[in-house]
Amino acid sequence: MRKMQCETCQMRGQGVICELPAEALADFQRAGVMAVYKPRQVVFSEGTPAMGLYIVCQGAVKLYHSDRFGREHILEVAGPGAVLGELSLDDNQTISVSAETLVDAQLCFLPRERLVTFLQKHPATGVRVVAALSNELASARRKVRDLALKGAESRLAGLLVQLARANGDPTSGQRLQLRYTRREVAEMIGVSTETAIRLLGKLKQRRAISIDHREVTITDMEKLTKLAHYDDMEA
C-alpha cells in the first residue's frame, strides 16, 4: 500500500482536518505520525495507556473488547475519516478497547502533547475534533439502543446498509466484498455465528441480497433499508 499524503487525501472534504489552510495543514503533518498497517495488525490494545488519538486515512479498523474467556466482541468497524483512541487528561487512564486493521490501512497518530499544541495554535480544528468524538459517542449509543430494541434481522440489514454507504452511493446491484468472517459479522450484530448465517440466508430468500461466497450483492436496497428501519438509526 502506498502511503497517502494529506494534500491528496480523498477524505479532505469530510475528515477532521478537511479544508485546513496550508499553514495549518503543515502544522498538522508535523504533529502527526503516519503509519501503514497490514491486514490483521493491532493498532492499540485494551488496557494500554491512552496516549493520543488516531485518524483513519485509508482502510478499515475494527474496535473490539475481549471478555474474560478471551472471546472478542466487535463494537464498531471504523472507516476513513474516523477518529479512534481516547484522549486522557493524565498518564493513568488506559484505553477501553482494542483496534485491529481488517485490510491494508493508513492511520495518523496524534500524540497527546503534540495534539494539544496544535489545537492551541489552531482552535477551530478543536471544534472538529470534538464533533468527531461526539459522533463516535452517538454511534456507540445507537448501537446499544439497537441491541436492546431491534431484532437480529433488522440489525443485520442495518449493518449491510451501513457498509454500502461506507463504500459509496448505496444502490441496488452494488456489490459488497465482505472483508469479515461470518463470526465477525455475528459479533457486530450481537448473535451467534450460526444465527448470522441463517439471517443472511433469510435476507437472500427475501431477495434483498444475493450471496456468492464472501461477496454480497444488494438486489433491493429499498427493501433492505425498510428491513433495517434505517431512518430511525440516522442521527
Secondary structure as UniProt FT lines:
FT   HELIX           6..8
FT   TURN            10..14
FT   TURN            16..19
FT   HELIX           22..31
FT   STRAND          33..37
FT   TURN            39..40
FT   STRAND          42..44
FT   TURN            46..47
FT   STRAND          51..58
FT   STRAND          61..66
FT   TURN            68..69
FT   STRAND          72..78
FT   TURN            80..81
FT   STRAND          83..87
FT   STRAND          98..101
FT   STRAND          105..111
FT   HELIX           112..121
FT   HELIX           123..149
FT   HELIX           152..166
FT   TURN            172..173
FT   STRAND          175..177
FT   HELIX           182..189
FT   HELIX           193..205
FT   TURN            206..207
FT   STRAND          209..212
FT   TURN            213..214
FT   STRAND          215..218
FT   HELIX           221..228
FT   HELIX           230..233
//
